[in-house]
Amino acid sequence: MTRRMLTCITLGIAPILGAYACSGKTLHEVGDLNAQKPGGAAGAYVGNAGAWDGGSGGSDIDRPDASAGNAGRSDGGNGGAGGDLIVPNAGASGETVIANAGDGGNGDGADLDCPTCSAITDNQDVRAVVPVGDDVYWLEYGEFDRLGNYSYDGRLWGRNVSSGEQKLIASGLPGPEQLSVNGDFAYVLVSQRTQPKLPHGLLRIPLAGGTPEEVSTSDETDIAGPPGLAVLTGYEYWVFKYGIARVTNVANTAKEVVLPPRYVRQVTSDGTTLFFKDSQGIWSMESADIAPVQLTDDPDNNIGLVAAGAYLYALLNSSKHSLIRMPKTGGPWKVLATYEPSISWLAIDGDRLFIGGYGDTTFNLYQAQLSAPGSKSRLLSYNASELWPWAISEAGLFYGNNHGLYFTPGAP
């Protein structure tokens, strides 16, 4: 199985109709994604906001008064009623009970506005998603306790979208944040490694299951934001200490640093050639000849580099964001369209163009055609202050957030 690269995480997939949710329900039985969720169960002491799925109100031992709970999350259901706090061994009398220690808050509707979305899984904090053929893979980040301690319980999941069969591939991952699927392996960038001063690293995990292999570590917070991984035939490449490293796509092989630190910010690939951006411009590099070739020395003002067809595409970051392209062999950039509001993420599949960006505090995803890139239609909106992962396929678009993984067919 070889991953076909369409954009930062853009791959082919068979139609998803008839697939099953992780609970065993068909996708259309999961529920209305835009509806307010039911109220939660009782919470202890002062109840915090209810969970997205109407779970229990939380506890807050820092609040000595028995006042009402915090306001509900804007995407959540009602918080649970306050429960009784039992303080064990409180003085000579043994236990003290503080009755009805505050109610949970109320939610006020859903953050995700996507009329055509179906839920693949819910109650997961999804940080990356990669569809490959008839399968889709995603990372669940894991949880923090109420004191901010990370639980080191990140997980890698896989699912066949035709049969609905879902598999937990790996668990106990330390803060998984970026994902690439290459041949028989998943490559996972992690950000919560347990060793002192070594928070980041790259793991290689067999898709068939097995012990994750540590491919690379770093003592600096230098792993690039997405896209920081790229597939070439036989290799996996990634941004390493602001340079580039690679590893042969075979288990138990050592990494090779092919480019020393030079402030590399993005990597992408068309499957045979690696393209990267640094402070000096845009470059290409072949796997057989790792000497980089400069394609342009344009100033550092474009984002979202994508290789598709005969061109490189990017978004010009100025007062208004514009879609630009240049030949993959080098040459001047050409402006194809200008967008308002701000557009900062880009994916391309054939003539299909997907772009994402913020309007105030709402993240929007749009679809257009490369033949008419200025005319776009909105696929979904999510009221959030940070970008969540998404990937396109032949069938449509996968979108993850801190509540789960969703799919929308989009336009053909």
C-alpha positions, 0 to 999 in steps of 0.5 A: 500500500503506497500513499498517493499524495494530493496535498498536505494530507490529501489521498484517495478513498472509496465511497463511504456510504453505508459505513458504520460508526464506531458504536456499530450504528450506521452513520446516519444514526449517530445523531444531529451534529447541529443539535444541542445535546441532552443534559448530563448526570450529576456532578460533584461539588461545583459542577463544570460545563457539561461535556459535548455528549451530555456527560456528567458535570465535573468537580472543582475543589478550588471553589469552596462555595456551593454556587452554580456551575460554570457556563456550558460550552457553546458546542455542548449540552447541559451540565449535570446537577451538582452532587454531594461532596463527601470529605472523608475523615473530616475531624472526629465525626469521620465524614462531612457531607456538603449537599447539592454543591452547585449545578453544571452549566448549560450549553447553547447549541453546536459549534460544528455547522455541517449539514452534510456531515456524518460522524465516523467517531465521537468523544475523541480529540482528533489531531490528524487524519489520513485516508488511504484507499478504502481505509482512514487513519486518525490520531486521538491525542489523549487526555489531561487531568484537572490539574493539567497532567497529561495521561500519555494515552494517545491512540492510532486508529484505523477503519475500513469505510466500506465494512465499518470495521474499526481497529485500535492500532496503537495506544499509549502514544505520548501526545500524537499530533501529525500523521503520515501513512507510507506503505505498511507503516504509520509515521507519527510525530509526538510532542509529549515524550517522557524523557526530560528535555526530549518532548518531540520525536517520530514514531514508526508504527506497523499498520498491522499492529505492534510495538511503535519504533522510535525513529527520531528524537529532538531536544528542541521544540522544532518540529514544523507545524503541518505539513511536517511529513512527506512521502517519497517512493521508498522514503519518509521525510520530515522536518528535523531541527529546521533541516530535513531527515528521512528514513527508508520505509523499512522497519529498524532502519536508521534516519539520515539527515539529508539537509542541515538546519536552514530554517525549513518550514514546510515540506510537500511531495508529489510522490517522486520529488520533495519540495520544501520552503525555507527563508531563502525560497522554494526548493526541490529535491530528488530522492536519488540526488539529495542536492536541493535545487532552488525554484524561486527566491520569492520573499517569505510571504506564502503558506500552504505549499502544495504539489499537484499536477505540473504546478506548485500552489500556495497562498500569498499571505498579504492584506488579502490572501491569494491563491498562486501557482508556479511550474514545478520546474521553477518560474514566476508565481501567477495569481489565480484568485483572491479571497476574503475573509482570510484563507490559510489552508489549501488542498487540491485533488485534480480540479477540486480545490479546498481552502480553509480559513477564519472569519472572526473566530469561526473556521470555514472550509470551502470547495471550488474548482481550479478552473474557476477558483474565485467561486467557492461554496462553504462545506462546514464551519466550526466555532473554534480558536484553533485549526483542526485537521482535515484531509480530502479524498476522492469521495469527499472531506474528512474533518476532525476536532476535539469531539470526533471525526466527521465526513462530508461528501462535498461536491463532485 
